[in-house]
Structures are given as structure tokens and as C-alpha cells.
């Protein structure tokens, strides 16, 4: 299970006692979760107004940093291509796997000095991750363009004779070159009409060189034939060939241009290999930066919310729980029993007693509990279904307001 619960509870006589109480009822007695102390340093509190304003801003920052973290991880998976199965081992935070980093979390004093105000620390993280996002857009655009150009050229080297590049199928001896009057055309003929082609190509127009057609190559559906004729009848030949379902490919044999085309593929392959290593290293380093920044934002949110809920002086214990997947409901019940006295309304309705549930939206109960709670999902690989919780919550509130306005306007009757 890749989900962790980051919670805090007010200190009893000591914060250690708070920790021991939680650990005893969830881990030792009932095997509901594996628990870890989450160390948050003595940050500068500031004023109540500052904390209230910062609380909302940190929520937005949390969503932003998680989004960029997942974006970097997702693009690393794209870049690895055939080695995507190695993505997990490349997603590290400060040279540790993600569960180890969060379960042994230590505040980075060098990057985020605790003498700074909470607002300044949040701004440092915002600028840092914003710059990573901007750099990712630049680097991904350049690499994707290179990769796309290479893929387009490679597609032309394979596939049907109707569309593929013919340069690697023909040779100089297949063509009449440097003639004032004669030219050689390449014609794509369906396999089912090979006999028809051989019998009629000399009669499609005048001035066809007899027995000049030669089968150069074939795939599952078509054959590539040459035919030599006078230049003056080329347009007429193309017209009659099209009537017979024979496709004349536009092709001019030029050794210099053919060599340049092959060199372009070689150059693109070489350029892609040169960019691959540095890009993977950049993605790994900046994934680590983003993930570590994200967990620091979580720490800031726990600190701010704990002070707002539990008051001053600062006295709370932050704890990280790794729930037993089969016992998450039981764990939630035990936590509510343990901390329900902090906010009885949250326990009575699980924070949703006054909220109407709209069928089909999947909101259910709002995630508000008598204790400070934030969820952390460290699965960075399967992020296609990642949904921004704040976005869902905002949609939910808008739906409630919209339904209320409709009722107030008298458009519909109350049911």
C-alpha cells in the first residue's frame, strides 16, 4: 500500500506520551498501522492572521508541487521508453526510496532555514518548483521534437510500399540516368494484379521501352516495379496507370540526396543518444528536489494547522501512519475514539453531517477529522487517475451552491 496518513495530535503531558498512546492502540495492540514519528523543527509561528492566510496558500502550493512532482515522474517514464520497468528504481528522494524518505523525514535546514518566516519558506519552495516546471517544459519540448522527427523518418523506412521511403530499396542500375529523352518511373502494383501489370504496362501509352519493367521489391500487399519510357509521355502514363489502380511514386534517383537522408537519420539517432543520458539525470535529480519539497510543504501544513487547531504554545506530535490495507476503516474508528474529544462534531458526522451528498460525484464524506490529517500517496508511476482533491472539493461546493440557487429561484420545487 503506497498511502500514508500524516496526522498530528496535541501533546498530553509530553509529546512522547502522545506518541506512545497512539502507537500502543494502533500498532502494538491491533496491528492497524506501522507508525513513525514525523519530525518538524521549531518553526516561526507569526500572527494568527498570517497563519490563517497561509493555510489556504499552502493548500494550493501542496497541489501544485504534487502535480509537478508527478509530471516529472511521468515524463521520466516516457523518456525511459523500453526501460520503463526501471522507473521505480530511478524515482528516489535524497538518494532514498520514497517510503524510506518520508518515514525518516528530516527537515532540510540548508534549503529551508527555519529562521525564515513560514511565508518565506513557502515562497522559496514555490519559486524552486516553478523553475523546475519551466525547465521541464523547455527540455521536454526539445527532446520530443527530436524524438518525433526521428520517429517520422523511421516510419518512412518501414510500412507499406505506398508510403515508405524507397531510397533503401532501389539501386543505381535500376534507373536510366542522364538521358535527354528517357526516364525511369517507380510503380506500386497490388500483388493481385502482377499478371495484369506485366501484360499491359507496355500498352498504357506509346513510347514505353519494351520489357523495361523489373520487380525491385515487394511486401505483403504490393510490388515495386520499374518502367522506362520517354519523358514526353510521363503524364499520360501516370493517368492511365491510375485508371488501372497502379500508383506511380514520385522519386528521383540522386545519390547525394539519398546519402543526406541516411545521414540525417544517423545524426538524429546520435543526437537522441547524446541527450538521453543528461536528460534522465536531470529528471532524476529534479524529481528528488520536487518530492522533497512536497513533503516539506506537508510538514508546513501540519505545523500551521496544528497551531490553528490546538493553540499556543506549540505543543503537538506529528506522526506518519502506514495503514494496514485491510484495516483502514478500523484504524479510522480507533483514531476517532482516541481524538474525538478534540472536535465532537467531526466524529458525529465525520465532517459531513451538514453536507448533501450528490450521487455520481463520488465525494461521500468530506475528509475532516478531529485531528490534523493529510494523505500522502507515494505511488508516482500510476498517476493517470490522480485527481486533485482540492479541485474535487471546489466542484462539490459549486454544485451545492448551484442547486441552492436553482431552488431559491423557484425553477424547481424542493423534493
N, C-alpha and C positions, 0 to 999 in steps of 0.2 A: 504494500500500500504506500503510495507516494504522497499521501496527505498528512500534514502535521497541523496541530492546533497550538497556536501561540496565545497563551492566556496570562492574566495576572490577577492576583488576589491581594487584599490588604494584609499587612503583616499582623500576626497575632501579638504575642509578647515580643517575639522576634520574627524576622523573615524566615529564618531557618525552621522555626516551628510551623510556619505556613507551608513550607516545602514538605516537611516530614508528614504533616497531616494529609496533604494531597497524595503524596507518594504511597502512603500506607493504604488508603482506601481504594486507589485506582490500580496500582501496580502490584504491591505485595499481597493484598488480600484477594483481589478479584481478577487479576490479570487482564485488566481492561485496556491498559496502555503502557508503553515504555516512556518514562519521563526523564526530562533533562532540565537542569537549571539553565535559564537564559539570562546571561549576564549583561546588564545595562549599566553603564557608568553613571556617576553623579552629574547629570546634565543641568544646564542653567534653566531654571523654571520660567522666569519672566513673570508678566502680569496675567491675570485671569483673562482679560480681553485678548491678549496676544495668543493665549492657549486656545481659546475658542475659535479665533480666526484661523489659526494654524491647523486645527483639527481637520477642517474641510479641505484645506490646501494639501495636507498630507495624504488625504484620501485620493485626490486627483493625481498627486505625484506617485503614489503607490501603483495606481492603474497604469500610468504612463511608463514607469520603469519596468513593470512586469511585461507590458506589451513589447517594449524594445528588447528586453531580455529574450523573450520567446521569438521575436523576429530574427535576432542574431543566431539563435539556436537553429531555427528553421532554415535560414539561408546556409548555415554550415552544412546541414543535411543535404541541401541541394548541390552544393559545391562538391561534396564527397562523392556524389553520384553512386557508382557501383560499390563504393566502400561505406555506404550509408549505415551498414550494420555496425560500424565502428563509431557511430555518433556518440553513443553513451559514454564511451571511454574518453572522448575528446571534450565532453562537457564537464569541466572542472571549475571549482571556485577556490582561488588561492591555493592551487595545487592539491586540492582535496576533492573527493566526490561530494556531490551536493548534500546528501544526508549527513555526512561527517561534518561538513562546514557549518550547517545550521545547528546541529546538536552540540557542537563545540564552539559556538559563536563567541568571538572576542571582538570588541569594538576596535576599529582601526583609528588609533589616536593620531597617526600621521596625516591621513587623508581628511579626517573629520575631527578637528581639535575640539575637545569638549569645553574649552574656554570660550568658544564662539557661541552666539545665541542659537537657539533651536532654528529660528528663521534662516540664519546664515548657513547652517549646516544643510538645511533643506535646499537652499539656493545652490550650494556647491554641488549637491547631488543632481539637481535639475540641469545645471549647465553641463556637468560631466556627461550625463546620459544623453542630453540633447546633442552634444557634439558627436558622440558615438553614432547616434541616429543619422546625422547629416553625413558623416564619413561613410557609413554603411550604404547610403543611397548612391553616393559617388562611386564607390568601389564596385557595388553590385551592378550598376548600370554599365560601367566599362567592361566588367567581366562577362556580363550577359550578352552584350553586343558582340564581343569576340567569340563567345560560345555559339551564338546564333549564326554568325557568319560562317563559322566552321561547319555547323550542322547543315546549313543550306548547301554548302559546297559538297559535303559528304553525301547528301541526298542525291545530288546530281551524278554521283559516281555509282549509284545503285538504282534499283527500281526498274520500272518499265522502260523499254526502248523508246517509247513515245516521249518520255520526259528526261531521261538520264543524259548525262554528258557523254558524247560519243568519242571523245578525244582518245580515251584509252582503249578503244575497240578497233580503231582504223589505223592503217599504216600508209606510208607514202606511196607504196606500189599499188594501192587501191585506186589512185587518182591519176587523171590526165592533168598535168600541171604545165603552166607556161605555154599554153596553146592559145593562138589568136581566135580560133573558131570553136574548139571543143571544150566541154566541161563535164565533170562527173558529179552526179547527184547521189544522195543517200536517201533510200526509200524504206519506210517501215511497212511491212506486209503482214497481215494476220496469218497465222500458221495454216488456218483452214483454206487460205487462198493462194498458197505457194504455187500450186499447179497452174492456177489461173494466171498468176503473175508471169511465170515462165513462158506461157503460151501467148500472152497478149502484150507484154511490155514493148516489144518492137513495133506494135501496130497502134500504140496510143497516139502517136503523131508521126510525121515524116522526120527524116534526118536523125533517126536513132541508130547508133552503131550496133550492127548485128552481133549477137552473142556477147555483149559487153557486160551483162548483169552477172554479178557474183555475190553469193551469200557470205557475208562477213561475220555475222554473229546472230545468235537467237536466244530468246528467253522462253518462258513458259507459254507466252501468248503470241509473240511476234518474231519476225526475222528482219534483219538489217541487210538490205541489198544495195549494191551499187548499180548505176546505169550511166553510160556515156552517150552524149548527144551533142548536137550543135547548140551553141549558146542562144541563137536566134529563136529556138523553139521551146525554150525552158518554160516560159509562162503557159504556153499551150499544153505542154506535157503535164505541168502541175494541175491544170484544170481537169484534164481527162483522167489523171491518176486519182484525184479526189472523188470523181464520179464512181470509180471502182473501189473506193474505200482504201486506197493506197495513200500513205501520208509521206510527203516529201519533207524531210527535215532540212532546215536552213543550216548549212555547215560549210565553212571554208577551211580547207587544209592550209594551216600556216604554222610551221614548226616553231617559230619564235613565240607566237601567242599560246600554242599548246604547252610549251615549256613553261611560260609565265604562269599559266593556270595551275600546273602541277606545283610550281614553286610557291604559289600563293597558299595552297593547302598545307604544304610543308611549313611555311612561315607561320600560319595560324596555329598549327599543331604545336610548334616550338614555343610561340608566344603564350599559348594556353598553359603549357607545362611550366614556363617560367613564372607565370602569375599564380599558379595553383598553390605552390608551397607558401609564399609570403601571405597570400590571402587566407589560407587555412590558419596560419599562425596568428594573423591579425584577428580573425574571428574568435579563435580560442581565447586569446588574451582579453578581448573586449567582452566576450561572453562572461568571463570571470569578473571583469570590472562591473558589468551590469548586474549580475546576480548578487555580488557582494553589496552593491549599492542598494539593491532591492531589499535585502534583509536588514540593512541599516535603516531604511525607511520604515520597515515593520517595527524595528526597535523604537524609533522615534514615535510612531503611532501608539505603541503600548505605553510609552512613558507619558505622552501628553494625555491620553485617555485615562490613564490610571490616576494622574494628578487631578484631572477634572472630576473624576468619579469619587475618588477616595479622599481627596483634600490634602492639605498640608499639615505638618511637614511630610515630605516624601517618605512613604512607608508602604512599600508593596513588594511582592515577589513575582517576577516574571518566570513563567515555566513553559517549556515546549513539550507537548504530548504527541506521541506517535500512536494513534488509536489502533487497537486490535480490530481488524476489519469486520469481524463477526459481532463485535460488541459495541459498536459506535452508539447505538441508541441507549444501551445500558450505561455507557460512560457518560453520556449527556445527562441522564437521570441522576447519576451519582453526583456529578458536578452541581446540578441544580439543588440537590439536597444539601450539599456542602456549603454552597454560597447563596442559596435562595434568600437568606435573610438580608442580603445586601440590597435587593430590589424585588420585593414580593410580586409586583405587577408583572415582571418579566417571567417569573415562574408560572404564574396563574395562566397566562395566555401565551407563554413562550414568545412574548414580544409581539404577538399578532392578534391579541384578543379584540382590538378595535379596528382591525383592517379586514376589508372584504376580500375574499379570495376569488379571483376571476378565473373560471375554468379555462383550461387550454394554455394559460400562460406559464404554468408550472412554478409559480412563486411559492405557494404554500405559506409557511410561516417565515416571517422576517427573522434574520439571524441576529437577534438581540438577546443577550443573556445577562444575568445579574452580575457577571464577572466580565472583565475585558477579554474580548475574543477576536482573533484574526486567523483565518485559514491560510496555510501555505501549501501549495501543490508544486512539488519539485519535479514533476514529470514534464520535461521540456521537449520531449520528442513528439508525443501525440497531442499537439496543440491546435489541431484543426477545429476541434469542438470547444476551444477555450472561449468562454463568454465573460465579458466584463460585468462583474457583479453590480457595480455602481450603475452601469448602463441599464441593466435589467431593473434595478430598483427605481431609477428615474422613469422608465417606461411604465412601470407599475403605478407610480404615483400619478403620472399623467392620465393613465386610464381611469383611475379613481376620480380625478378632477373632472375628466371629460364626462363620465357617467353622471356625476353630481350636477354638472351644468345642464345636461340634457334633461334631467329630472326637474330641475328648477325652472327651466324654460317651458315646461309643460308639453314638450314634444311627445314624451311617452309617459304613461302612468306608472306609478310605483307598483311593483309586483310583490 
